[in-house]
């Protein structure tokens, strides 16, 4: 999930470097967090490494029990989270409970598969007489989680919880836009018995983050953010004195293809939400749509009508269902991408005067629907991370597939077709699923993470896996044990 650079860094001669979180909808300061010195940062990492040695000896069943207590503790906080998160990153407070539910669901699932995922792999079926062999899953050591602001709780639970359950110590480096989310998340774990040195929240500048990634006692880095940020983390890790793993969950330019037989009312409702929920600030948000020419005009008309029903404004006010993007800088970048597309021949279908809050110099961006778009335009190729969608007409599955794959990203893709009881449509989908270059392919849904499925991307969407049984593999290392029990002839 993309940009991790929101927030403002302030430094003076009299005070240590710090970050100020600005409230997106009014640009007022919310909280200030100081950065550690290099000596303090080194001490924190050393404490984590020492704490890991004790934590890994806690029986797995006990760690899982603590994880279940975390769920209860986090659920107690659910009424405090919506307004707090709305003030940090701008999502309407009434929509935040969905992230809380998703966090609890993912935690429950990852705990339910923990014992099976982390148990020894026995080879007794193939052992020869006098031998015993098995494979253990050992924790890596200290895991650095660099978390984003757009879905902070959902992303943290993906990596922090399985890392702890597997026996690792964890350091969370939150986005400067959502420091309170990370602190609350860690507090829930501390309240149920996770030692403070086993799970730490450390606020870091980009320079200090690079130092942490390079540190010899950091064993794995789980980064969620922009492609540029992921590349910087990967380079820093390669420059470390010891080899370490790096998991990268980066950007997306996720496509949808609407076939001629799609249920348009259902499809439009789902894709409008997939494009504009959280102001489009999701790595797997729908950012480009390809529609079969036979239903193109009808689809666009319905999509525009749905878009015009949004109300943009103060996210703390229940009247509004669309909030600001995370920062004024992001808003200006999004507006420029739209303006460049229109200058290149695209047609904007949503009058901006329908959304008076969307003014230059603010973080409010009006939702926009663009047609007459093509792949020479940045809006169809590069991540927008805002409430903007381009819709392009196609003549066939073959053309749609080529355009969907014509992207530097490969996170998710969705196909919308009437597959129920229609073997031809189902086969068409399965063929597209085989040929699409993405980590996830959806049929008739989008913008969703199932914790039982591996969350992964290809191309510039990153590498590595979170969630599912494979999520534990990324946070452990295999240790082979080979025993020759009989030594006499």
N, C-alpha and C positions, 0 to 999 in steps of 0.2 A: 504494500500500500504506500502510496507515493510520498510526496515531499515531507521531509523531516526537518525543515529549516525554519518553520514558523517561530515567532517569538523575537524579542529584541535583546541583544547582548550589550551590556553597559559596563564600562571599566573606567576607574578613576585612580589617581595616585594615592588617595587616602583610603579607598576601599578595595577589597579583593574583587576580581572579575565576578560578574553576576549576570543573571538573565531576568528580564521582566516579561511576564505574560500579559499581553494586551487582550482585553475583551473584544472579540471581533465586531460585534454590532455597534459598539460606541467608542472603540479605540482607547478606553480608559485602562490604567494599570490594574491588574487583578492581584498578582503575587510576585514577589521577587525571591529568587533563589541564588545563593552564592555558590561559586565553584570552589572545589578544593585546590590546594596547592599541589605541586607535583609530589612532594613528600607525603602529603595526606592521601593522595590517590594511591601511591605505592603501598602505603600502610593498609588501606582498605582492601586492596587486592591480596596482599599477604594474609590479612585476617580471613579472607574468603577461602584461600587455599588451606589454611590451618583448620578452619571450621569444616571444610569438606571432608577432611580425614576422619573426623568424628561422625559427621552426618552420614557418610556412606556405610558406617557400621551399624546404624540404626536399622533394624530389620525392615524388609520391604513391606510387610503387612502393617507395621507401625507407621511407616511413611504414608501408606495408602489411607490409613485411618485418620491421620492428620489432614490429608487432602480432603477427606469427606467432612471433617470439621470446618475446613476452610469454606466449603460450599455453604454450610449453615451460617458461618460468620459473614460471608459476603452478602448472603441474602438478607441479613439483618440491615445492611447498609443501603438497600435498594431505594428507599425513599429519599435518601440524601444525595444520591448520585445524579439524577436528572438535571437539576438546576446547576449543580457544580460543573457538570460536563458542558452544558449549554454555554455557560459563561467562559469556559476555557476555549472551546473550538467552534461554537456557533450552531450546533444542531438544535432544532426545536426541542425543548425539554420534554414535551409530550411524546417524542419519538425515541427517547433514550432508553426507556424500559425494554425495548427490543434488544438492545445490546446487552443489557443485564441478563435477560433470559438466555440469549445466545451464549454468554460466558458461562452460565450455570450448566447449560446443556453440554457444552464442549468439555467442561471440567468433569461432569458426571460420566460422559462416555470414555474419556481418556483414563479415568480411574477404574472404570469397569473392565478395561482391557489390560491394565497395567501388569497384573500378576502374570498373565499368560504371555504378554509381550516381553517381559524381563526375565522369565524363568530360564534356567539352563536348557540348552538344546542337547538332548541325550542322543547318543549314537549306539545304544545298547543293541539295537536290532542288527547292526553290522559289525559289532565288536568280535574279534577273534578270541578264542579261549586264552585266558591269562592277561587280557588287556581290558582297559576301561577308558572310554573317551567321551568328552562332552565339551560344549562351547558355552562360556559364560558371557553375560552382557555386563561389562564394567562401566561405571560412570566415567565421563571424560575428565572431570575435575572442576574447573571454574568456567562457567558459561556467562558470557557478556551478551545481554539482550538489548539491542538498540531499537527502541520501540517508536512507532509513529504517533501522530495526534488524531488521525481521522477515525479510527476505531481502536482506541488504546486498550480497553479491557479485552476485547476479542483477540487482539494480536498478542497481548501478554499471556493470556491463558494458553494460547497455542504452543508457546515455547517454555514459559516459566514453570507451569505446573508439571509437565512431563519431565523437565530437567530436574526439578526437585525430587519428584517421585523416583527417578532413576538413580538418585544419590549424588547429584551434582550440587555445588554451591552456585548461586546466581547473583549477578550484578545487573540491575536494570538501569540503563541510561535512557530516561524518558525524553520525548520531545519537549522543548521549552514551551510549547503551546499547551501541554497537558501534564504539568508536573504533579498536580493534585491527584490525578488518576493513578499514577504509579505509586504515590505515597499511600493512598487508600488501599490499593491492591496488596502492597507489602504488609500494611497494618493488619489486614485480615489474616494473613499467614502468621504474622508474629503473635497475634492474639490467641492462636490455637496451638502454639508450641514450636514453630519454626524459629531457630535461633537467629538473632539479628545479623550475625556475621555470615550466616548461610544464605540469607536473602537481604541484599542491600539495594537501596535506591541512591544513585549518585548522579547529580546534575553536572553535565560536562559541556564545555565548549567544543567546537569542531576539533581544535588543536589537542585538547585533552582526550577527546574520544580516540584520536589517532594514537596517542600515547598508550591508552588502555588497550587498544587492539594489538599493538606491537608488544605488549608486556609479556614476558616469558611465562608468567603464571596464569595467563588467560589461555584456556585450552580450546575454546570454541566461541565463535561470534555468530549470533543470530541477528541479522540486520533486516529490517523492513523499512523501505523508503524509496527514494528516487534511484534511477539508473546511475546518475552521477555519484550519488552517495554510496551506492553499492560498489561501484568501481573503486572509489577511494578506500573503502573498507578492505576490499580484496587486495589492493596494492599494499596497504599498511600491513595486512596480515602476512603477505609474502615477504615483507621486510623484517619480520620478527626474527629473533634469534633461534626460535624453535618452530617447527611446523605445527599448524593448527587448522582445524576445520572452519569453514565459513559457509553459513546458509544465507541465501539472499532471496528475499521476497520483494520484488521490485514492481515496476509499473505495468500498465496494461493499456491496450486500445481495443477493448473487447467488442467483437462484432456479433450482430444477430442477423439471421437470414429468415425472412418471412416467405414461405412458399405459397403457391397459389391456393392451396386447400386449407390454409390456416384459419382457425376461428378468430376473426378479426377483433371482435369486441374483447375477448379474453386476452388476445395477444397484445393489443394496444395498451390495455390497462397494466399488464405486467411490464411491458417495455418502457412505458412512461415512468413507472415507479423505478425500474432498473436504471434508467438514465438520470433521474433527478433526485432520488432519495439521498439525503445527506449532502444536498447541493452537488450531486455528481462526484463527490470526493471519496471514491472507493476504487481500489485497484481493479476490482472486477465489475465496476459500473459499465453499463452499455454505453459505448461512445460512438458507434457507427452502426447503421442499420441498412441492410440490402433487402429490397422488397421486389417480389416478382411483378413484372410490368402489368399483368392482368388485374392486380389488386392494388397497384401503387397509389392511384389517386384516392381511392376509398380509404386506404390505410393512413395516408398523410392527413386527410381531412379529419379523421377520428383522432389521430395523434395530436394535432393542433388544438382541437376542441378540448381534449383532456388537459393539455399543458396550460391553457388559458385559465383553468380552474384553480391553479396554485395561488396561494397568498404569501407574499414575500415580506418579511419584517422581523421584528424583535423576537428572537428565539425563546425568550422567557415568557412571552405572551401566547396563551393557548389559541389565540385567533389565527396564528400564522402556522403554515405547514412547510414553509421553506425559509431557511435562515441564510445568513451570510456565508461566504467562503471564509477560509481561516484567516486571511490577511488582505490588506489593501494591495500589496504587491501581487498576490495571486489573482485578485480581481482584475487588476490592470492587464496582467498577462493573458487572462481568458478573454477579456474584451478585445485585445489586440488580435488574438487568433480569429475571432469572429469577424472583425473588421477586415483582416487580410483576406479571408475567404470571400466576403462580399465584394471586395475590390477585384478579386479574381473571377467573379462571375456567379458566386453562390447567391441564392435568394433567401433572405431572412423572413420567416412567416409570423413571428410573434412581435407585435408592436411594443416597443419598450415603454410607452406611456401606460401600458396596463400594469406596470410594476414601478410605481413612483419612488420606491425606496432605493432602486438601483441607480445610484448617481456616481459619477466619477469622483474619486477621492474617498470612496467608502468601500467596504468589503462586500456590499450587496451586489449581486450579479443577477440580472433577469434571466429566467430560463429562455432558451432560444432553440428553434428548430430550423435547420438549414436544408434546402433542396438545391438541385442543380449543382451538386458537389461532385468532385472527382478526386483521384489520388494524386493529383499534382498539388493539392491543397494540404497544408499542415493539419487542418482540422480533421482530416480523414487518415492521417498517418501518425501524428505525434500525440501523446497523451494530453488531454485537455484538463482533466481533474476539476471539472466545473459543470454547471447545469446547461450543457450545450450538446446537441445531437445533430449529426449529419445523416440524411436519408438519401440513398442512391437507388435508382431503378436498375433491375437486372432482368435478363431474358431467360435465364436457365440456371439449373443447379451448377453447371460447369462454370458459368461466369461468376456466380456467387462464391463458389469455392475459391476460385483464383483470387478474387478481391479480398476475401476473408483472410487468406494466407499471405496477402501482400502487405506485410507489416513487420516491423522490427520486434514486435512483442508477440507473446504467445501464452497468455494466462488462461482465459476461458473463451468459449464461443457458444452460441446458442442457436438452435434450429427450431422453427415453429411450423408445425405441420400436423394435420389430422391423422395421427398414427393409429389411434384406437380402432381396431377392427379393419384396418386398411393396410394389408401387407405391402403394397407398393410404396406407401408413404413411409412405413417403418424401414423397409429396405433402403429407401433413399436416404433416410436419416443415418442408418448404420454405415452406409457407404461414406457419407460426409464425415461421420465421426472418425472413421478410419483414416481419412485423408487430411483432416484439420490438424494444423501444427500448434496445438495448445495443450496445456496440462489438464484441463477439464472441458468436456463437451456436454452441454445440457440439451435436453429435449423439452420444449414447452415450459421452461423456467429459466431464471437467470439470477445473477447477483446473490449467490447463496453458497455457504460452505457447509457440507455435511461432514461432521467429525469422523465418520467411519470411512470417508474417502480421503485419499492422499491429496494434500493441497500443494501444488507444485506448478512451476512455469517452465517454459522453454524460451530460447532466444533471449532477448533483453528483459524478459519477465523474471529471470533469475535462475537459481539452481537450489537443489535441496528440497526437503519435504517436511511439512508439519502436519499434525493431525494423523489419524489412523494408526495402525500398528507400525507403519514406516516412520512415524514421527518419533517413536522411541529409538529406532535404529540410528537416527541422526544424532541423538544425544548420548549414545553409548558406543563403546568399542568392543569388538569381539576378542575374547581371550580363550584360546584353545588349551584344554587340559588333556594330556596324553599319558596314561598310566600303564606301565608294564608291571603287572602284579606278580606273575609267576616268573621267577628268575632262574630256578633250577631246571635241569634237563628233564 
